[in-house]
Each structure stands twice: as structure tokens, then as C-alpha cells.
Amino acid sequence: MTENGRRRDIWPEPEQWRAYALFMVRFYLVFFPVYFGAGYLTDGSGRALDLFLSVETGIPLIPWMMIPYLSLFPLFLLPLFHLPPGQLKILSQQSTAALAVAGTLFVLLPGRLGFPPPQVSGWLVPAFDIVAAVDTKHNLVPSLHVTFAALILIGSAQQATPAVRSIYRVWLAVMMAAAVFVHQHHLIDIAAGLALAVAVRRIWPMNAGAMSVRA
């Protein structure tokens, strides 16, 4: 509900568009130098740690799980339709803090992926090729894929109807599983990514933002 108790139109208002644009600009201005900068430093160090259990290497590759894995990218549209400007600002603070922590951990604890290169065929090959082309080898712990999915889906769920909230929770669970089943992350990466999202949400709670907006 909006102020005066009237239901908000689904299409965002100009102020919300501006807040969302600012969130995305700030996000990418921080993301690219932190993520790829950490990747450059760890690649150059020649140091990598096996931060996984040996039994994890037996987890099967499920190629079609690349679909929910890549759903992170359209996921970034959700805050535009769920979060008011004040909460978009808080989401920006959460994301920036998460990137700073993750970038530090990537350099201090460069991980090594225990899975062999995925062998896929058919229409999913381009998706795996694109992920391999833009990925960094050692930016594993924490999984920023999980961190950002959790920040967006949990934050948006707070402003959604009960039915939509349930969908978002399932979406998050499937995305976390997908990160393992497409052999992009290990279990510690997933746990660390979720823990990081929870930590920054506690420091910058969404309820400190502007009025509630439901969609």
C-alpha cells in the first residue's frame, strides 16, 4: 500500500525510476573494478585454495540449471517494481558493502574450483561459453551470485503479496542450487554468499527505508 492507503500502480513513478537508475549506476561503478580487480590480483598471485569437500566433486552437472542460474540478470529489474526510493538507496548501500567484503575475501582466500570444465551440448552451449568467458577463476568465496540474488529477492519479498513472496523464496532456493549444479560454485561459496547478504541486511535493514510499497 502507498500513503493515504491507496494501492500503488504497477508502473514505477519518475522518482522511483531515478532512484533505480542511480542504484544501477552505483552498482556497476563498484562491481566492475572490485570483481575484475580481485580476479586480476588472484590470477597473478598463482595462489589458490581447495575450499571444498572431496565428495562435492561427485555432484552431477545438470546443464538446464543454467537457466535459473542466469535468471540473476533479469532479477535486477525487481527492485524497480517493489522498492520505494528510500529502500533502493539502502539496497545500494547493502550491495556496495557486500562487494567490498567479497573483494577482500577473494584476494585473501582465492578459491579453486574442484569441478572439471563442463561438457555440454546443444542449445545451452552458448550460455556456458558466455559464463566461462566473463568468469574469474578464483572469485568463489563468497558467491556474489547468491549474495545479490538474496538481497534482491528477500528485499522485494518484504514488499510483495504472500503468494509472490513464496515464489521469490523458491526462486532463491533454486538459484542457490543451480550455482552448484552448473559447477560454478561449491557449498561453502553458497553458504558464505547467503551469510554475507544476511549480514549486510542486518547492518542496513530495509525497514529503515521509505514508506512500504506493495506490488
C-alpha positions as CSV (number, residue, x, y, z in Angstrom):
1,M,0.0,0.0,0.0
2,T,1.1,3.6,-0.5
3,E,0.4,6.6,1.6
4,N,-3.3,7.5,2.0
5,G,-4.0,3.8,1.9
6,R,-4.3,3.6,-1.9
7,R,-2.8,0.7,-3.9
8,R,0.2,1.7,-5.9
9,D,0.1,1.4,-9.7
10,I,2.4,-1.3,-11.0
11,W,4.3,1.1,-13.3
12,P,7.0,3.0,-11.4
13,E,6.8,6.7,-10.9
14,P,9.5,9.1,-12.1
15,E,11.1,9.4,-8.7
16,Q,11.4,5.6,-8.5
17,W,13.0,5.4,-11.9
18,R,15.6,8.0,-10.9
19,A,16.4,6.1,-7.7
20,Y,16.6,2.8,-9.6
21,A,18.9,4.3,-12.2
22,L,21.2,5.7,-9.5
23,F,21.3,2.3,-7.8
24,M,22.3,0.6,-11.0
25,V,25.0,3.1,-11.9
26,R,26.5,2.9,-8.4
27,F,26.4,-0.8,-8.5
28,Y,28.3,-1.2,-11.8
29,L,30.8,1.5,-10.9
30,V,31.7,-0.6,-7.8
31,F,31.2,-4.0,-9.2
32,F,33.5,-4.0,-12.2
33,P,36.7,-2.7,-10.5
34,V,36.1,-4.8,-7.4
35,Y,35.2,-8.1,-9.1
36,F,37.7,-8.0,-12.0
37,G,40.3,-6.2,-10.0
38,A,40.3,-9.0,-7.4
39,G,40.3,-11.6,-10.2
40,Y,43.4,-9.9,-11.7
41,L,45.2,-9.9,-8.3
42,T,44.4,-13.5,-7.5
43,D,45.3,-14.7,-11.0
44,G,48.6,-13.0,-10.8
45,S,49.4,-14.4,-7.3
46,G,49.4,-18.0,-8.5
47,R,47.8,-19.0,-5.1
48,A,44.6,-20.9,-4.8
49,L,42.9,-22.9,-2.1
50,D,40.8,-26.0,-2.2
51,L,37.8,-24.8,-0.2
52,F,35.5,-27.7,-0.8
53,L,34.9,-31.3,0.4
54,S,36.1,-34.1,-1.9
55,V,32.6,-35.5,-2.1
56,E,31.4,-32.3,-3.7
57,T,33.3,-33.2,-6.9
58,G,30.8,-36.0,-7.4
59,I,27.8,-33.6,-7.7
60,P,26.4,-34.1,-11.2
61,L,26.3,-31.4,-13.8
62,I,22.7,-30.5,-14.7
63,P,23.0,-28.3,-17.8
64,W,19.4,-27.0,-17.8
65,M,20.0,-25.4,-14.3
66,M,21.9,-22.8,-16.2
67,I,18.5,-21.2,-16.9
68,P,17.7,-20.4,-13.3
69,Y,21.4,-19.6,-12.7
70,L,21.3,-16.8,-15.4
71,S,17.9,-15.5,-14.1
72,L,20.0,-13.3,-11.8
73,F,20.3,-10.8,-14.6
74,P,16.5,-10.1,-15.1
75,L,16.2,-10.3,-11.3
76,F,17.8,-6.9,-11.1
77,L,14.6,-5.4,-12.5
78,L,12.6,-6.5,-9.5
79,P,13.6,-3.6,-7.1
80,L,12.3,-1.1,-9.7
81,F,8.8,-2.5,-9.2
82,H,8.9,-3.4,-5.5
83,L,11.1,-0.9,-3.6
84,P,10.5,2.8,-3.0
85,P,13.3,5.3,-3.5
86,G,14.5,5.1,0.1
87,Q,14.8,1.4,0.1
88,L,16.6,1.4,-3.3
89,K,19.2,3.6,-1.6
90,I,19.5,1.1,1.2
91,L,19.8,-1.7,-1.4
92,S,22.6,0.3,-2.9
93,Q,24.4,0.5,0.5
94,Q,24.0,-3.2,1.1
95,S,25.3,-4.1,-2.4
96,T,28.3,-1.8,-2.1
97,A,29.2,-3.2,1.4
98,A,28.8,-6.7,0.1
99,L,31.1,-6.0,-2.8
100,A,33.8,-4.5,-0.5
101,V,33.7,-7.6,1.8
102,A,33.7,-10.1,-1.1
103,G,36.5,-8.4,-2.9
104,T,38.6,-8.6,0.2
105,L,37.8,-12.2,0.7
106,F,38.5,-13.0,-2.9
107,V,42.1,-11.7,-2.5
108,L,42.7,-13.3,0.9
109,L,41.0,-16.6,0.2
110,P,41.3,-17.3,-3.6
111,G,39.4,-20.5,-4.2
112,R,39.9,-23.2,-6.7
113,L,37.0,-24.8,-8.5
114,G,37.1,-28.6,-7.9
115,F,34.8,-29.4,-10.9
116,P,36.2,-30.2,-14.3
117,P,35.2,-27.9,-17.2
118,P,31.6,-28.6,-18.0
119,Q,30.9,-30.8,-21.1
120,V,27.6,-29.7,-22.6
121,S,26.0,-30.0,-26.0
122,G,23.0,-28.5,-27.8
123,W,21.4,-25.1,-27.3
124,L,22.9,-24.5,-23.8
125,V,26.5,-24.4,-25.2
126,P,26.5,-20.6,-25.8
127,A,25.2,-19.9,-22.3
128,F,28.1,-21.9,-20.7
129,D,30.6,-20.3,-23.1
130,I,29.5,-16.8,-22.1
131,V,29.7,-17.6,-18.4
132,A,33.2,-19.1,-18.9
133,A,34.3,-16.0,-20.9
134,V,33.3,-13.5,-18.2
135,D,34.1,-15.6,-15.1
136,T,37.2,-15.2,-13.0
137,K,38.9,-18.3,-11.8
138,H,39.2,-17.7,-8.1
139,N,36.4,-15.3,-7.1
140,L,34.4,-18.1,-5.5
141,V,34.0,-17.4,-1.7
142,P,31.5,-15.9,-1.2
143,S,29.3,-16.4,-4.2
144,L,28.2,-12.9,-5.2
145,H,25.6,-14.6,-7.4
146,V,23.9,-15.8,-4.3
147,T,24.5,-12.6,-2.3
148,F,22.9,-10.4,-4.9
149,A,20.0,-12.8,-5.5
150,A,19.3,-12.9,-1.8
151,L,19.5,-9.2,-1.3
152,I,17.1,-8.5,-4.2
153,L,14.7,-11.4,-3.7
154,I,14.4,-11.1,0.1
155,G,14.2,-7.3,-0.1
156,S,11.5,-7.5,-2.8
157,A,9.6,-10.3,-1.0
158,Q,9.1,-8.0,2.0
159,Q,7.1,-5.7,-0.2
160,A,5.2,-8.4,-2.1
161,T,1.9,-10.2,-1.5
162,P,2.1,-13.6,0.3
163,A,1.8,-15.6,-3.0
164,V,4.6,-13.6,-4.7
165,R,6.7,-13.8,-1.5
166,S,6.6,-17.6,-1.7
167,I,7.6,-17.6,-5.4
168,Y,10.6,-15.4,-4.5
169,R,11.7,-17.7,-1.8
170,V,11.5,-20.7,-4.1
171,W,13.4,-18.7,-6.8
172,L,16.2,-18.0,-4.4
173,A,16.5,-21.7,-3.3
174,V,16.6,-22.8,-6.9
175,M,19.2,-20.3,-7.8
176,M,21.4,-21.4,-4.9
177,A,21.1,-25.0,-6.0
178,A,21.8,-24.0,-9.7
179,A,25.1,-22.4,-8.8
180,V,26.3,-25.8,-7.7
181,F,24.6,-28.0,-10.3
182,V,26.1,-25.9,-13.2
183,H,29.5,-26.4,-11.5
184,Q,30.2,-22.7,-10.9
185,H,30.4,-22.8,-7.1
186,H,30.9,-25.2,-4.1
187,L,28.8,-25.4,-1.0
188,I,30.9,-23.1,1.1
189,D,30.6,-20.4,-1.6
190,I,26.8,-20.7,-1.4
191,A,26.7,-20.5,2.4
192,A,29.2,-17.6,2.5
193,G,27.2,-15.7,-0.1
194,L,23.9,-16.1,1.8
195,A,25.6,-15.2,5.1
196,L,27.1,-12.0,3.6
197,A,23.6,-11.0,2.3
198,V,22.1,-11.6,5.8
199,A,24.9,-9.7,7.5
200,V,24.6,-6.5,5.4
201,R,20.8,-6.6,5.7
202,R,21.2,-6.6,9.5
203,I,23.5,-3.6,9.3
204,W,21.3,-1.7,6.8
205,P,17.8,-3.0,7.4
206,M,15.2,-2.4,4.6
207,N,12.6,-1.1,7.1
208,A,14.8,1.9,7.6
209,G,13.8,3.0,4.1
210,A,10.9,5.0,3.0
211,M,7.2,4.0,3.1
212,S,6.2,0.5,2.3
213,V,5.3,-0.2,-1.3
214,R,3.4,-3.4,-2.2
215,A,3.1,-4.9,-5.7
